Amino acid sequence: MTQSAPSNDRQPEVRWPVSVVLASTIVLHLVLPERYIIGGHFAGPALELALLLWLTALNPNYINRHTPQLRRLALAVAVAFSLINVYSVLRLVTELAVGAWTSGAPALLLTGGAIWLSNVIVTALWYWEHDRGGPAARHTGSDAHPSFLFPQMASPEFAPSNWRPTFFDYLYLSFTNASAFSPTDVLPLKRWAKMLMMAQSALSLMTLAMVIARAINTL
């Protein structure tokens, strides 16, 4: 059923940008060697796609319905993408640690880059789904205590009065944290946010260090 945007000044987020980014993550998983995907190239990506299509069908346009069913399904999507991503990272790091990678530096850089980018997107999804209870809860304003302090919140004169972060703000947060291995302009406020950012930085550092070191050694 088609949804219409509310007429108040707190416009809800739209679904399609998140769906497109997650669909690109499925493509990244498909280009990885099959041994890096739980269940191979069929089962893992098929589960991701099925959950994503189900969620999109139930809430296709504006994310403004905060129901237990939609919340559980959204978290199931995040868990499915996370499990495949963590498995890929651990499999790659293990192969590099024991010297089992034999495909050469170009393939290693492409594989490592795809896994790293997937990690950025999946972590952004967790930030987006948990800050203030998720996008639907942020729209209704049911949780007044943010998990992240964005620059627009600290300096409201540089943003519209109704500004609040959307998925791409969390994607930027995730990318900069994975690149700099520390917060940049967005600060974590709650403990879960600090722990997740710390875990992402550690995973990113481990992946990049081992991939780059082995690629240089191979060249």
Beta strands, then each sheet from edge to edge (+ up, - down):
strand 1: 13-14
strand 2: 62-63
strand 3: 148-149
strand 4: 187-188
sheet 1: 1+ 2-
sheet 2: 3+ 4-
end
